[in-house]
Amino acid sequence: MPHKRQATAFGIAADDYATFRAGFPDSFFDRLAAFGVGQEGQAVVDLGTGTGTLARGFARRGCEVVGVDPDERLTLKAQQLDQEAGLEVQYVTAWAEETSLPPGSADVVTAGQCWHWFDEPAASEEVVRLLKPGGRLVIAHFDWVALKGNMVRDTEILIEKYNPAWHMGQGLGVHPEWLPGLGLAGFGDLETFSYDIEVPYTHEAWRGRVRACAGITVLPPDAKAAFDAEHAAMLAETWPEETLRVPHRVFAIVAGRP
């Protein structure tokens, strides 16, 4: 299954993933609060948790969080980051489609930056199994936004040079494509929101962030190194400012359990 191959690729990039991929901003959790999501004491299951950026956000707000990911290399990094933040999250090594967690054990199930890697019908079925009556599913994205002539698009063009099979560039950062499948799975009270923010990156941090993207993690080591060297040269020549203001878009779907 494609999502299983990609999970292994992300594990290979665990260091960059943990260090350079920015977590969801505080404003995202503030917006979710209006939906009753992220309240103190809620049981949250975070699918595809990776290095736990979303899981820590909920733990910081007093939720009891279980992070689910198939790659222990990522969750080991998550545990390290949790300890540094003084937070506690439980981690389970499993696929999103078959978590082995008890039925009806979650007030909220979340999936940040990962729903597109899942077998959607199977993942939806597992979410329904996990949620308590009245529970909510949150599918969330925090995507960079490539515009013609901006630094992000220049970076994407370089990714496409090294990995022509990568077709995730020029995204708008909104994902209505998940709504029909959720409707078919019986989810109701479907609501969405999106908003834009800028995230500051140094050159080093932006290079690390891009090394942890799906278009680069799958490359062999020599190609990754060549890409990173050319990326560094491109940034130094074309975008020499010390701090890069990278446009991002936050998007979320909030859905009620069938």
C-alpha positions as CSV (number, residue, x, y, z in Angstrom):
1,M,0.0,0.0,0.0
2,P,1.5,3.4,-0.9
3,H,0.9,4.9,2.6
4,K,3.0,2.1,4.1
5,R,6.0,2.8,1.8
6,Q,5.7,6.6,2.6
7,A,5.7,6.0,6.4
8,T,9.0,4.3,6.1
9,A,10.4,7.2,4.1
10,F,9.3,9.7,6.8
11,G,11.0,7.5,9.4
12,I,14.3,7.8,7.6
13,A,14.0,11.6,7.9
14,A,13.0,11.5,11.6
15,D,15.8,14.0,12.7
16,D,14.8,16.7,10.1
17,Y,11.1,15.9,10.7
18,A,11.4,16.5,14.5
19,T,13.7,19.6,14.2
20,F,12.3,21.6,11.3
21,R,8.7,20.7,10.6
22,A,6.7,23.5,12.4
23,G,3.8,22.3,14.5
24,F,0.3,23.7,14.3
25,P,0.1,27.3,15.7
26,D,-1.7,28.1,18.9
27,S,-4.4,29.9,17.0
28,F,-5.4,26.5,15.4
29,F,-6.2,25.1,18.9
30,D,-8.1,28.3,19.8
31,R,-10.3,27.9,16.7
32,L,-11.0,24.2,17.5
33,A,-12.1,25.2,21.0
34,A,-15.2,26.8,19.4
35,F,-16.2,23.3,18.3
36,G,-15.7,21.9,21.8
37,V,-12.4,20.2,20.7
38,G,-9.4,20.2,22.9
39,Q,-11.1,20.7,26.2
40,E,-9.3,19.7,29.4
41,G,-9.7,16.0,30.2
42,Q,-10.9,15.0,26.7
43,A,-9.5,11.7,25.4
44,V,-7.8,12.4,22.0
45,V,-6.4,9.8,19.6
46,D,-4.0,11.4,17.1
47,L,-3.6,9.2,14.0
48,G,-0.4,9.4,11.9
49,T,1.1,11.4,14.8
50,G,4.7,11.4,13.5
51,T,6.8,13.3,15.9
52,G,3.8,14.3,17.9
53,T,3.3,18.0,17.0
54,L,-0.5,17.8,17.1
55,A,-0.5,15.4,20.1
56,R,1.6,17.8,22.2
57,G,-0.7,20.7,21.3
58,F,-3.6,18.8,22.8
59,A,-1.6,17.5,25.8
60,R,-0.6,21.1,26.5
61,R,-4.3,21.9,26.9
62,G,-4.9,19.2,29.4
63,C,-6.2,16.4,27.1
64,E,-5.3,12.7,27.6
65,V,-3.6,11.9,24.3
66,V,-2.7,8.7,22.5
67,G,-0.5,9.2,19.4
68,V,-0.7,6.4,16.8
69,D,2.0,5.9,14.2
70,P,3.5,2.9,12.4
71,D,7.2,4.1,12.6
72,E,8.9,3.9,16.0
73,R,11.7,6.2,14.7
74,L,9.2,9.0,14.6
75,T,7.5,8.3,18.0
76,L,10.9,8.0,19.7
77,K,11.6,11.5,18.6
78,A,8.1,12.5,19.8
79,Q,8.8,11.1,23.2
80,Q,12.1,13.1,23.4
81,L,10.2,16.3,22.4
82,D,7.5,15.5,25.0
83,Q,10.0,15.2,27.8
84,E,11.7,18.5,26.8
85,A,8.3,20.1,26.9
86,G,7.3,18.5,30.2
87,L,4.3,16.8,28.6
88,E,3.0,13.2,28.6
89,V,1.6,11.4,25.5
90,Q,1.1,7.7,25.1
91,Y,2.3,6.2,21.8
92,V,1.1,3.1,20.0
93,T,2.9,1.6,17.1
94,A,0.1,0.8,14.6
95,W,-1.6,1.8,11.3
96,A,-4.4,4.3,11.4
97,E,-6.7,1.8,9.8
98,E,-6.1,-0.7,12.6
99,T,-5.0,0.9,15.8
100,S,-6.0,-2.0,18.2
101,L,-7.2,0.7,20.7
102,P,-10.4,0.0,22.6
103,P,-13.7,0.9,20.9
104,G,-15.4,4.0,22.1
105,S,-12.2,5.3,23.8
106,A,-11.9,8.7,22.2
107,D,-13.8,12.0,22.5
108,V,-11.8,13.3,19.5
109,V,-9.8,11.6,16.8
110,T,-7.4,13.8,14.8
111,A,-5.3,13.4,11.7
112,G,-2.8,16.2,10.9
113,Q,-1.0,16.3,7.6
114,C,-1.7,12.6,7.0
115,W,-5.2,11.7,5.9
116,H,-4.1,11.5,2.3
117,W,-1.7,8.6,3.2
118,F,-4.5,6.5,4.7
119,D,-6.9,4.0,3.1
120,E,-9.7,6.5,3.5
121,P,-12.7,4.1,3.9
122,A,-10.8,1.8,6.3
123,A,-9.5,4.8,8.3
124,S,-13.0,6.3,8.5
125,E,-14.4,2.9,9.8
126,E,-11.7,2.8,12.4
127,V,-12.4,6.4,13.5
128,V,-16.1,5.5,13.9
129,R,-15.1,2.5,16.0
130,L,-12.8,4.7,18.3
131,L,-15.1,7.6,18.8
132,K,-17.6,7.8,21.7
133,P,-21.2,8.9,20.8
134,G,-21.1,12.6,20.1
135,G,-17.3,12.5,19.3
136,R,-15.6,14.5,16.7
137,L,-13.0,13.8,13.9
138,V,-10.6,16.6,13.0
139,I,-8.7,16.4,9.7
140,A,-6.1,19.2,9.7
141,H,-3.4,20.6,7.4
142,F,-0.7,23.2,7.9
143,D,0.6,23.6,4.4
144,W,3.1,26.0,2.8
145,V,1.6,28.0,0.0
146,A,3.4,28.3,-3.4
147,L,2.6,31.4,-5.4
148,K,4.1,32.3,-8.8
149,G,7.5,33.7,-8.3
150,N,7.7,33.2,-4.5
151,M,10.4,31.4,-2.7
152,V,8.2,28.4,-2.0
153,R,7.4,27.9,-5.6
154,D,11.2,28.1,-6.5
155,T,11.8,25.4,-3.9
156,E,9.0,23.2,-5.4
157,I,10.5,23.6,-8.9
158,L,13.8,22.3,-7.5
159,I,12.0,19.3,-5.8
160,E,10.3,18.5,-9.2
161,K,13.7,18.6,-10.9
162,Y,15.1,15.9,-8.5
163,N,11.8,13.9,-8.2
164,P,9.6,14.2,-11.3
165,A,7.2,11.8,-9.8
166,W,6.3,14.2,-7.0
167,H,3.0,15.9,-7.8
168,M,2.1,17.7,-4.6
169,G,3.3,21.1,-5.6
170,Q,1.3,24.3,-6.1
171,G,-1.3,23.2,-3.6
172,L,-3.8,25.7,-2.3
173,G,-3.7,24.4,1.2
174,V,-7.4,23.6,1.3
175,H,-8.7,20.0,1.1
176,P,-12.4,19.7,0.3
177,E,-11.7,16.4,-1.4
178,W,-12.1,14.6,1.9
179,L,-15.7,15.7,2.4
180,P,-17.4,13.3,0.0
181,G,-15.8,10.3,1.6
182,L,-16.7,11.5,5.1
183,G,-20.2,11.9,4.0
184,L,-20.3,8.4,2.5
185,A,-18.9,7.1,5.8
186,G,-21.9,8.7,7.6
187,F,-20.1,11.6,9.3
188,G,-22.3,14.6,9.9
189,D,-22.1,18.2,11.1
190,L,-19.3,18.7,8.6
191,E,-17.7,22.1,9.0
192,T,-14.4,23.6,7.7
193,F,-12.3,26.6,8.3
194,S,-9.0,28.0,6.9
195,Y,-6.8,31.0,7.5
196,D,-3.3,32.2,6.5
197,I,-0.2,32.9,8.5
198,E,3.5,33.5,7.9
199,V,6.1,31.3,9.5
200,P,9.7,32.5,9.8
201,Y,12.5,30.2,8.8
202,T,16.2,30.6,8.6
203,H,17.8,29.2,5.5
204,E,19.0,26.2,7.5
205,A,15.6,25.6,8.9
206,W,13.8,25.9,5.6
207,R,16.3,23.4,4.0
208,G,15.6,21.0,6.9
209,R,11.9,21.4,6.5
210,V,12.1,20.6,2.8
211,R,14.3,17.6,3.4
212,A,11.5,16.2,5.5
213,C,8.9,16.6,2.7
214,A,7.5,13.6,0.8
215,G,9.2,14.6,-2.4
216,I,12.6,14.4,-0.9
217,T,12.4,11.7,1.8
218,V,12.0,9.0,-0.9
219,L,15.2,9.9,-2.8
220,P,18.4,7.9,-2.4
221,P,21.1,9.6,-0.1
222,D,23.3,10.9,-2.9
223,A,20.3,12.6,-4.6
224,K,19.1,14.1,-1.3
225,A,22.6,15.5,-0.7
226,A,22.7,17.0,-4.3
227,F,19.3,18.5,-3.9
228,D,20.2,20.0,-0.5
229,A,23.4,21.6,-1.9
230,E,21.5,23.1,-4.9
231,H,18.7,24.3,-2.6
232,A,21.2,26.0,-0.4
233,A,22.8,27.7,-3.4
234,M,19.5,28.8,-4.8
235,L,18.4,30.4,-1.5
236,A,21.7,32.2,-1.0
237,E,21.6,33.7,-4.5
238,T,17.9,34.4,-5.0
239,W,16.5,34.7,-1.5
240,P,19.4,36.0,0.6
241,E,17.5,37.6,3.4
242,E,18.4,36.1,6.7
243,T,14.8,35.2,7.7
244,L,12.4,33.8,5.2
245,R,8.7,34.6,5.7
246,V,7.1,31.5,4.4
247,P,3.3,31.8,3.7
248,H,1.2,28.9,5.2
249,R,-2.4,28.0,5.2
250,V,-4.2,26.2,8.1
251,F,-7.2,24.1,7.0
252,A,-9.4,21.8,9.1
253,I,-12.5,19.7,8.7
254,V,-14.5,19.0,11.8
255,A,-16.9,16.1,11.6
256,G,-19.4,14.5,14.0
257,R,-19.5,10.8,14.6
258,P,-22.2,8.9,12.6
